[in-house]
Amino acid sequence: MTKDGVCGIVATGNLIADYKELKRMNEFQAKQIAEALSGETWQSGGGIWLVLLRQGNGKLVVISDEAVCEYDDEKRFEESKHSKAILLRQNFASRN
């Protein structure tokens, strides 16, 4: 454990990596998450993989390596205007 209480290693498939070295969610990780949550993967360009969870009420939940965001609909997703967000990394806030 690091002094902030976070485990210093993360299992990624068959590999174990120091969590500080992980930069982006890769295709394998996105597919595993999508399969576990009955979602779909989406490659948004530039090597950025997302997991999309379409809700019955039209809302869209998007999981990235930086955040889990809820959008009221696909249009709001395309506009990058989330209604709710759970930040997983500090640098997400500086990008929006």
HELIX and SHEET records of a PDB file:
HELIX    1   1 TYR A   19  GLU A   21  5                                   3    
HELIX    2   2 GLU A   27  LEU A   37  1                                  11    
HELIX    3   3 GLU A   74  GLU A   78  1                                   5    
HELIX    4   4 ASN A   91  ARG A   95  1                                   5    
SHEET    1   A 2 ILE A   9  THR A  12  0                                        
SHEET    2   A 2 LEU A  15  ASP A  18 -1                                        
SHEET    1   B 5 GLU A  40  GLN A  43  0                                        
SHEET    2   B 5 TRP A  49  ARG A  54 -1                                        
SHEET    3   B 5 LEU A  60  ILE A  63 -1                                        
SHEET    4   B 5 ALA A  67  TYR A  71 -1                                        
SHEET    5   B 5 LYS A  84  LEU A  87 -1                                        
END                                                                             
